[in-house]
Amino acid sequence: MIPLIIGVVILIAVAFIMYQLFFSIPPKAEIVETEGYKSATIFSQASLDVEAVVNSPVWDSLSKESSVPPLMTEVASPKENIFRSFKTR
């Protein structure tokens, strides 16, 4: 008798969980409109004219090569001991 009761309880629990997961209507989320949300909404509706950007004089001035060469950083060779600055005590 006890295994039958345990089986029915498990069956009811599984049926309840399956109903909650697949068939119940989820509660609606409430959207709180903050200042960031409003600006993101406005920004998401904006359109970008790529041709106007690429053909603008500002873009041309940014895309020119700089007269200053890029900084070169020293690259350690793979055979160099990177732990040589730590002295054994």
Order of alpha helices (4+ residues) and beta strands (2+ residues): alpha-alpha-alpha-alpha
